[in-house]
Amino acid sequence: MRKWIAMISLASMAAVTAGCSTWDNLSRAEKGAVIGAGAGAAVGSQVGDGGALNTLGGAAVGGVIGHEVGRRTN
């Protein structure tokens, strides 16, 4: 079951990345949030029991951290 969740997470990250075809119009903070949310979802799906709540929580935390990191780098 964990392998399926990991594969779905990776596929979701690929879809989000491909969906950012207007990447040039995003600020550094927004780019950081997208990357952080994808990475957080992948890590969150592997933590604990691998449930949807862990994946969503990881995406939320990763998005916030990515946004802050992107905002502070110039």
C-alpha positions in Angstrom: 0.0 0.0 0.0 2.8 2.4 0.8 4.3 1.9 -2.6 1.0 2.9 -4.2 0.9 6.1 -2.1 4.5 7.0 -3.0 3.8 6.4 -6.7 0.6 8.6 -6.5 2.6 11.3 -4.7 5.3 11.3 -7.3 2.7 11.4 -10.1 1.0 14.3 -8.4 4.3 16.2 -8.1 4.9 15.6 -11.8 1.4 16.8 -12.7 1.9 19.9 -10.6 5.2 20.6 -12.1 3.9 20.1 -15.6 0.9 22.3 -14.8 3.2 25.2 -13.9 3.6 26.0 -17.6 3.4 29.7 -16.6 6.2 29.3 -14.1 7.8 32.5 -15.4 4.9 34.5 -14.0 5.3 33.1 -10.5 7.3 34.9 -7.8 10.1 33.2 -6.0 7.8 32.7 -2.9 5.1 31.0 -5.1 7.7 28.8 -6.8 9.0 27.8 -3.4 5.5 27.0 -2.2 4.8 24.7 -5.1 8.1 22.8 -4.7 7.7 22.6 -0.9 4.1 21.3 -1.2 5.2 18.6 -3.5 8.1 17.6 -1.4 6.1 17.8 1.8 3.4 15.6 0.3 6.0 12.9 -0.6 7.6 13.0 2.8 4.2 13.1 4.6 3.0 10.0 2.8 5.9 8.1 4.1 5.5 9.3 7.7 3.3 7.4 10.1 0.7 5.1 8.6 0.9 6.7 5.2 -2.7 7.9 5.3 -4.2 10.8 3.4 -4.0 13.1 6.4 -0.3 12.7 6.6 0.1 13.5 2.9 -2.1 16.6 3.2 -0.4 17.7 6.3 3.0 17.3 4.7 1.9 19.3 1.7 0.6 22.1 3.9 3.7 22.3 6.0 6.0 22.0 3.0 4.1 24.7 1.1 4.4 27.1 4.0 8.1 26.4 4.5 8.8 26.6 0.8 7.0 29.9 0.6 9.0 31.4 3.4 12.3 30.1 2.0 11.4 31.5 -1.4 10.4 34.8 0.0 13.6 35.3 1.9 16.0 34.4 -1.0 16.7 37.1 -3.5 
